[in-house]
Amino acid sequence: MSSISPINRTISDHISITRTHFTNKGYRVHSGLQFGCELVLYADEPGRVHSDFCVHVVPPDGSMDWRMIQTLTRLVVSTGKTLIVAHVKEVSKDTTKDKTTEDMVVSYGDPAVRYIVEELAIATEHAPFRHKNVMKGVGMQIKH
């Protein structure tokens, strides 16, 4: 691990912290590049199960607008996954007084800085005409 200060964290640092967070929770974590997100989570070996979650890691500056959420939400509908938005936050020793929260802390960097990953799951079943077997005309497009 490199020597980083909280001020100099990069998106790669946030992805590494998030990867460690989900690995500690028991998931098998892989690159999500082919699904348009940073990470995908598997409950078992990828050869045995499909991933259920795409993880988007919020950049260090915290920027995320509605267009990004809309794009990611539409993407996960087409892949059959649930979107998890992961936000990495630095925490102090005083912040994590209870055992449950302390178990979720990820130490990263040299010297080690303590982080916690906040998760927001966004699931949707919205897919127009998804369950209909009849053809519907929409403008000049025909949807099946």
C-alpha positions as CSV (number, residue, x, y, z in Angstrom):
1,M,0.0,0.0,0.0
2,S,1.2,3.5,-0.8
3,S,1.7,6.4,1.6
4,I,-1.4,8.5,1.3
5,S,-3.0,11.1,3.3
6,P,-6.8,11.5,3.5
7,I,-6.4,14.7,1.4
8,N,-4.7,12.8,-1.4
9,R,-7.0,9.8,-1.8
10,T,-7.7,8.8,-5.3
11,I,-10.6,6.9,-6.8
12,S,-8.3,3.8,-6.9
13,D,-7.8,4.2,-3.1
14,H,-11.5,4.3,-2.7
15,I,-12.0,1.2,-4.8
16,S,-9.3,-0.7,-2.8
17,I,-11.0,0.3,0.5
18,T,-14.4,-0.8,-0.9
19,R,-13.0,-4.0,-2.2
20,T,-11.5,-4.8,1.3
21,H,-14.9,-3.9,2.9
22,F,-16.9,-6.3,0.8
23,T,-14.2,-9.1,1.0
24,N,-14.4,-8.7,4.8
25,K,-18.2,-9.2,4.6
26,G,-17.7,-12.5,2.8
27,Y,-18.2,-11.6,-0.8
28,R,-15.9,-12.5,-3.7
29,V,-15.1,-9.2,-5.3
30,H,-14.2,-8.8,-8.9
31,S,-13.8,-5.9,-11.4
32,G,-17.1,-4.6,-12.6
33,L,-15.7,-3.0,-15.8
34,Q,-17.7,-5.3,-18.1
35,F,-20.9,-4.2,-16.3
36,G,-20.2,-0.5,-16.3
37,C,-19.3,-0.2,-12.6
38,E,-16.2,-0.5,-10.4
39,L,-16.9,-3.8,-8.7
40,V,-19.3,-6.8,-8.8
41,L,-20.0,-9.1,-5.8
42,Y,-20.4,-12.8,-5.9
43,A,-21.8,-14.9,-3.0
44,D,-19.8,-17.9,-4.2
45,E,-17.3,-18.8,-6.9
46,P,-18.0,-16.9,-10.1
47,G,-18.1,-20.2,-12.0
48,R,-21.0,-21.4,-9.8
49,V,-23.2,-18.3,-9.4
50,H,-24.0,-15.0,-11.1
51,S,-23.1,-11.8,-9.3
52,D,-26.1,-10.1,-7.8
53,F,-24.6,-6.7,-7.1
54,C,-22.8,-4.0,-9.1
55,V,-20.9,-1.5,-6.9
56,H,-20.4,2.1,-7.9
57,V,-17.7,3.8,-5.7
58,V,-18.3,7.5,-5.1
59,P,-15.3,9.6,-6.1
60,P,-13.2,11.2,-3.2
61,D,-14.7,14.6,-4.0
62,G,-18.2,13.1,-3.3
63,S,-19.6,14.2,-6.7
64,M,-22.5,12.2,-8.0
65,D,-25.3,13.7,-9.9
66,W,-28.7,12.4,-10.9
67,R,-27.5,11.5,-14.4
68,M,-25.0,9.1,-12.9
69,I,-27.6,7.5,-10.7
70,Q,-30.0,7.3,-13.7
71,T,-27.4,5.7,-16.0
72,L,-26.3,3.2,-13.4
73,T,-29.9,2.3,-12.5
74,R,-30.8,1.6,-16.1
75,L,-27.6,-0.4,-16.5
76,V,-28.3,-2.8,-13.6
77,V,-31.9,-3.4,-14.8
78,S,-30.4,-4.7,-18.1
79,T,-27.9,-6.9,-16.3
80,G,-30.3,-8.2,-13.6
81,K,-28.3,-6.9,-10.7
82,T,-28.9,-4.6,-7.8
83,L,-26.8,-1.4,-7.6
84,I,-24.9,-0.6,-4.5
85,V,-23.5,3.0,-4.2
86,A,-20.5,2.9,-1.9
87,H,-19.3,6.0,-0.1
88,V,-15.9,5.8,1.7
89,K,-15.5,8.0,4.8
90,E,-12.6,8.5,7.1
91,V,-13.4,7.7,10.8
92,S,-11.6,8.4,14.0
93,K,-11.3,5.9,16.9
94,D,-13.8,7.9,18.9
95,T,-16.4,7.6,16.1
96,T,-16.6,3.8,16.3
97,K,-17.3,3.0,19.9
98,D,-19.6,0.0,19.4
99,K,-18.3,-3.4,18.4
100,T,-20.6,-3.7,15.3
101,T,-19.3,-0.5,13.8
102,E,-15.7,-1.3,14.7
103,D,-15.9,-4.6,12.8
104,M,-16.8,-2.7,9.6
105,V,-13.7,-0.4,9.8
106,V,-11.1,-0.8,7.0
107,S,-7.5,0.3,7.7
108,Y,-5.7,1.5,4.6
109,G,-2.5,3.3,3.7
110,D,0.8,3.8,5.4
111,P,0.5,5.1,8.0
112,A,-2.9,3.3,8.3
113,V,-6.0,5.5,8.2
114,R,-9.3,4.2,9.3
115,Y,-12.3,4.2,6.9
116,I,-15.9,3.0,6.9
117,V,-17.9,2.3,3.7
118,E,-21.5,3.5,3.7
119,E,-23.7,1.4,1.4
120,L,-26.9,2.4,-0.4
121,A,-28.7,-0.3,-2.4
122,I,-30.8,0.8,-5.3
123,A,-33.1,-1.9,-6.7
124,T,-35.6,-1.4,-9.5
125,E,-38.1,-3.6,-11.3
126,H,-38.9,-0.9,-13.8
127,A,-38.5,-2.2,-17.3
128,P,-41.2,-1.1,-19.7
129,F,-42.9,-4.0,-21.5
130,R,-40.6,-6.5,-19.8
131,H,-43.3,-9.0,-18.9
132,K,-45.6,-8.5,-21.8
133,N,-45.6,-11.0,-24.7
134,V,-47.5,-8.7,-27.1
135,M,-45.8,-6.2,-29.3
136,K,-46.4,-2.5,-28.5
137,G,-45.8,0.3,-30.9
138,V,-43.9,3.2,-29.4
139,G,-43.4,5.9,-32.0
140,M,-41.7,4.1,-34.9
141,Q,-40.0,1.5,-32.6
142,I,-41.5,-1.9,-32.0
143,K,-40.8,-3.4,-28.5
144,H,-41.0,-7.1,-27.9
